[in-house]
Amino acid sequence: MSSVSVSSQEGRSMSRMSLSRSPVSPMTAQGIPSPAQLTKANAPVHIDVGGHMYTSSLATLTKYPESRISRLFNGTEPIVLDSLKQHYFID
Protein backbone atom coordinates (compact mmCIF):
# COMPACT_ATOMS: atom_id res chain seq x y z
CA MET A 1 0.00 0.00 0.00
CA SER A 2 2.88 2.36 0.69
CA SER A 3 4.23 1.80 -2.83
CA VAL A 4 0.93 3.11 -4.24
CA SER A 5 1.19 6.35 -2.28
CA VAL A 6 4.84 6.79 -3.31
CA SER A 7 4.06 6.34 -6.99
CA SER A 8 1.08 8.66 -6.58
CA GLN A 9 3.35 11.31 -5.08
CA GLU A 10 5.90 10.78 -7.84
CA GLY A 11 3.16 11.21 -10.42
CA ARG A 12 2.10 14.48 -8.82
CA SER A 13 5.70 15.69 -8.71
CA MET A 14 6.18 14.87 -12.36
CA SER A 15 2.98 16.67 -13.35
CA ARG A 16 4.03 19.73 -11.37
CA MET A 17 7.38 19.73 -13.11
CA SER A 18 5.80 19.47 -16.54
CA LEU A 19 3.37 22.29 -15.73
CA SER A 20 6.10 24.65 -14.57
CA ARG A 21 8.22 23.91 -17.65
CA SER A 22 5.40 24.32 -20.15
CA PRO A 23 6.50 26.62 -23.00
CA VAL A 24 2.96 27.96 -23.47
CA SER A 25 2.59 29.03 -19.85
CA PRO A 26 2.55 32.84 -19.38
CA MET A 27 4.05 32.42 -15.93
CA THR A 28 7.66 32.71 -14.92
CA ALA A 29 9.49 29.90 -13.17
CA GLN A 30 8.30 31.26 -9.81
CA GLY A 31 4.64 31.05 -10.88
CA ILE A 32 4.25 34.81 -11.20
CA PRO A 33 2.80 36.16 -14.48
CA SER A 34 5.30 38.26 -16.39
CA PRO A 35 3.97 41.70 -17.36
CA ALA A 36 3.86 42.81 -20.97
CA GLN A 37 6.41 45.36 -22.10
CA LEU A 38 4.73 48.76 -21.91
CA THR A 39 4.87 50.98 -24.95
CA LYS A 40 3.25 54.29 -25.71
CA ALA A 41 0.59 52.48 -27.74
CA ASN A 42 -0.40 49.81 -25.19
CA ALA A 43 -0.02 51.73 -21.93
CA PRO A 44 -3.33 52.23 -20.11
CA VAL A 45 -5.06 55.58 -20.55
CA HIS A 46 -7.58 56.57 -17.87
CA ILE A 47 -10.49 58.74 -18.98
CA ASP A 48 -13.22 60.38 -16.88
CA VAL A 49 -16.26 60.81 -19.11
CA GLY A 50 -19.06 62.60 -17.29
CA GLY A 51 -18.03 61.09 -13.96
CA HIS A 52 -17.59 57.53 -15.28
CA MET A 53 -14.05 56.16 -15.38
CA TYR A 54 -12.87 54.23 -18.42
CA THR A 55 -9.50 52.70 -19.20
CA SER A 56 -8.24 51.97 -22.68
CA SER A 57 -5.01 52.02 -24.64
CA LEU A 58 -3.74 54.81 -26.84
CA ALA A 59 -3.74 52.40 -29.78
CA THR A 60 -7.45 51.74 -29.32
CA LEU A 61 -8.31 55.41 -28.81
CA THR A 62 -6.50 56.43 -32.00
CA LYS A 63 -7.59 53.48 -34.14
CA TYR A 64 -9.98 55.60 -36.24
CA PRO A 65 -8.04 58.79 -37.12
CA GLU A 66 -11.13 60.72 -38.28
CA SER A 67 -12.97 60.27 -34.96
CA ARG A 68 -13.06 63.00 -32.35
CA ILE A 69 -11.65 60.71 -29.66
CA SER A 70 -8.70 59.96 -31.93
CA ARG A 71 -8.09 63.67 -32.55
CA LEU A 72 -8.18 64.28 -28.78
CA PHE A 73 -5.54 61.64 -28.15
CA ASN A 74 -3.29 62.19 -31.15
CA GLY A 75 -2.71 65.83 -30.19
CA THR A 76 -4.69 67.63 -32.90
CA GLU A 77 -7.42 68.76 -30.44
CA PRO A 78 -6.81 69.87 -26.85
CA ILE A 79 -7.97 67.68 -23.97
CA VAL A 80 -8.04 68.34 -20.22
CA LEU A 81 -5.64 66.31 -18.09
CA ASP A 82 -6.38 66.11 -14.37
CA SER A 83 -2.74 66.10 -13.31
CA LEU A 84 -3.57 65.26 -9.69
CA LYS A 85 -5.48 62.08 -10.56
CA GLN A 86 -3.55 61.40 -13.80
CA HIS A 87 -6.58 60.90 -16.01
CA TYR A 88 -8.12 62.78 -18.90
CA PHE A 89 -11.42 64.57 -18.44
CA ILE A 90 -14.18 64.68 -21.05
CA ASP A 91 -17.58 66.13 -20.18
RAUR-V782994 format. One record per residue. N is the residue number from 1. RES is the residue in three letters. PHI is phi in degrees with one decimal (* if undefined). NEAR is the number of other ideal C-beta (glycine too) atoms within 10 Angstrom. D_CENTER is the distance of its C-alpha to the mean C-alpha in whole Angstrom. Layout:
N&RES&PHI&NEAR&D_CENTER + N&RES&PHI&NEAR&D_CENTER
This chain:
1&MET&*&5&48 + 2&SER&-68.2&6&46 + 3&SER&-67.4&7&46 + 4&VAL&-67.6&8&44 + 5&SER&-68.7&9&41 + 6&VAL&-67.1&10&41 + 7&SER&-66.4&10&40 + 8&SER&-64.7&10&38 + 9&GLN&-67.3&10&36 + 10&GLU&-62.6&10&36 + 11&GLY&-62.2&10&34 + 12&ARG&-67.3&10&32 + 13&SER&-63.4&10&31 + 14&MET&-65.3&10&31 + 15&SER&-68.5&10&29 + 16&ARG&-64.1&10&26 + 17&MET&-63.6&10&27 + 18&SER&-68.8&9&26 + 19&LEU&-68.9&11&23 + 20&SER&-72.9&13&22 + 21&ARG&-98.2&9&23 + 22&SER&-63.0&10&21 + 23&PRO&-71.1&4&20 + 24&VAL&-92.2&4&18 + 25&SER&-73.5&12&16 + 26&PRO&-80.1&8&12 + 27&MET&-97.6&12&14 + 28&THR&-77.2&10&16 + 29&ALA&-61.1&8&20 + 30&GLN&-85.1&7&19 + 31&GLY&84.8&9&17 + 32&ILE&-105.0&8&14 + 33&PRO&-59.5&9&11 + 34&SER&-90.9&9&10 + 35&PRO&-72.2&6&7 + 36&ALA&-69.7&9&7 + 37&GLN&-72.1&6&10 + 38&LEU&-76.3&9&9 + 39&THR&-128.6&10&12 + 40&LYS&-61.2&8&14 + 41&ALA&-76.1&11&12 + 42&ASN&-105.3&12&9 + 43&ALA&-66.6&11&9 + 44&PRO&-67.0&10&8 + 45&VAL&-118.5&16&12 + 46&HIS&-101.1&13&14 + 47&ILE&-129.3&18&17 + 48&ASP&-100.6&16&20 + 49&VAL&-113.1&12&22 + 50&GLY&58.1&7&25 + 51&GLY&91.7&7&24 + 52&HIS&-105.5&7&20 + 53&MET&-88.4&10&17 + 54&TYR&-129.4&13&14 + 55&THR&-129.8&9&11 + 56&SER&-147.2&14&10 + 57&SER&-110.3&15&10 + 58&LEU&-61.9&17&13 + 59&ALA&-61.2&14&14 + 60&THR&-68.6&14&14 + 61&LEU&-66.9&19&16 + 62&THR&-108.4&18&18 + 63&LYS&-62.2&12&18 + 64&TYR&-110.6&11&22 + 65&PRO&-57.7&9&24 + 66&GLU&-81.5&6&27 + 67&SER&-76.2&12&25 + 68&ARG&-64.8&11&25 + 69&ILE&-62.0&18&22 + 70&SER&-65.5&17&21 + 71&ARG&-63.7&16&24 + 72&LEU&-65.4&18&23 + 73&PHE&-99.3&20&20 + 74&ASN&-101.2&12&22 + 75&GLY&95.7&9&24 + 76&THR&-83.5&10&27 + 77&GLU&-125.5&11&28 + 78&PRO&-71.2&8&27 + 79&ILE&-139.5&13&25 + 80&VAL&-84.5&12&25 + 81&LEU&-108.1&11&22 + 82&ASP&-80.5&11&23 + 83&SER&-67.9&7&23 + 84&LEU&-70.0&6&23 + 85&LYS&-94.0&11&20 + 86&GLN&58.0&8&18 + 87&HIS&-141.4&17&18 + 88&TYR&-86.2&18&20 + 89&PHE&-118.6&14&22 + 90&ILE&-128.9&13&24 + 91&ASP&-129.8&7&27
